[in-house]
């Protein structure tokens, strides 16, 4: 009588080895990566702006906008604020940055009301230029501060190794608690600002 041929199938020992490779090795690798050098971190980050760590509470101030409306430090609370500091002369780069701020907010669609815009003027400047700013960027709060108050507030926007805030033309994000938490170099792409703002609004439970 001929012997029955064995049914085809995988060797049980090979099956066990594969199970070890599939389930045990990844766990071991994760433990090693976590324990070496404080954990595995990718070189790139997901944000386009520079995070401010720790965040900086904006100094207290009280003033009026160039349109005569009251504006103070507490009005930074409850919304995300795109904050900009520049001369009232506002050169081409200044107008480019204001355009980026305006379009980034509009890019939030139905969420845009969670974002406000503030421009802090570093001087009295040219009235014609100021009128142009007001015309092109309606709804933005444009403020001046008294000398002593300005000196205290501007300190929050200074960074070691970077240009002074009065001249740097950086764009800043202030969180709904009134803390400076991110800044961008001058002439940043609107696309990058929009992406960061989308993430902030998506994951924020306040503002």
Number of C-alpha atoms within 10 A of each C-alpha: 3 4 5 6 6 6 6 6 6 8 8 9 8 10 10 11 10 12 11 12 11 11 10 11 12 12 11 11 11 12 12 13 13 13 11 9 9 8 11 12 10 5 5 6 9 8 14 19 20 14 15 16 9 9 15 17 15 20 16 12 15 15 16 15 18 14 10 10 11 13 16 14 14 13 15 22 17 15 19 26 24 26 22 23 23 20 20 23 18 20 11 9 12 21 16 17 22 25 16 21 26 20 15 24 24 15 18 17 9 8 13 14 13 16 22 20 22 19 20 20 22 20 13 11 13 12 11 11 15 19 12 12 19 16 10 14 17 11 12 19 20 25 22 19 18 10 9 8 15 16 12 14 17 17 14 16 18 14 11 6 6 9 12 15 19 18 11 15 22 22 25 24 26 24 25 20 17 23 21 24 18 21 21 19 16 14 17 17 15 18 14 16 23 20 17 18 21 17 12 14 17 10 8 12 8 13 16
